[in-house]
């Protein structure tokens, strides 16, 4: 059985669920460089993927942001 690449796993996830975050990519596929995978999908495969910045406050009161990538069909 052929191993799937992290890029193909992320693409399958986007097709199935519509979006992905870095945490989900790490947790589900061991993909620690999601932004690089998304860049490749956008430019090499010419997919329309939008980036949404999500703001949050952690349990210590620190503000931050993370990216949520959405496949636009």
C-alpha positions in Angstrom: 0.0 0.0 0.0 1.4 3.4 -1.0 1.8 6.0 1.7 -0.1 9.2 1.1 1.8 12.5 1.2 0.8 15.2 3.8 -0.2 17.4 0.9 -2.6 14.8 -0.4 -4.0 14.2 3.1 -4.6 17.9 3.6 -6.2 18.2 0.2 -8.5 15.3 1.0 -9.4 17.0 4.3 -10.2 20.3 2.5 -12.4 18.5 -0.1 -14.3 16.6 2.6 -14.6 19.2 5.4 -14.1 22.5 3.5 -11.5 24.0 5.9 -8.5 23.2 8.1 -6.4 24.8 10.8 -2.7 24.1 11.8 -3.8 22.3 15.0 -6.1 20.0 13.0 -3.3 19.3 10.5 -0.8 18.5 13.2 -3.2 16.4 15.2 -4.7 14.4 12.3 -1.8 14.1 9.8 1.4 15.2 11.5 1.6 18.1 9.1 3.6 20.8 10.9 4.1 23.1 7.9 0.5 23.7 6.9 1.2 27.1 5.4 3.8 25.6 3.0 1.3 22.9 2.0 -1.4 25.5 1.4 1.0 27.6 -0.6 1.8 24.7 -2.8 -1.9 23.8 -3.3 -2.7 27.5 -4.2 0.2 28.0 -6.7 1.1 24.6 -8.1 -2.5 23.2 -8.3 -4.1 26.6 -8.7 -6.7 26.0 -6.0 -8.8 28.8 -4.6 -8.0 28.7 -0.9 -8.9 31.6 1.4 -7.1 32.4 4.6 -9.1 33.6 7.6 -7.3 35.0 10.6 -9.0 33.9 13.8 -8.4 35.9 17.0 -8.3 34.2 20.4 -7.4 34.9 24.0 -5.6 32.1 25.8 -6.1 31.0 29.4 -3.5 33.6 30.6 -5.2 36.5 28.9 -2.7 36.7 26.0 -4.2 37.6 22.6 -3.2 35.8 19.4 -4.3 34.7 16.0 -4.2 31.6 13.9 -5.1 30.8 10.3 -8.0 28.8 9.1 -7.8 27.8 5.5 -11.0 27.4 3.5 -11.3 25.7 0.1 -13.5 27.8 -2.2 -15.2 25.7 -4.9 
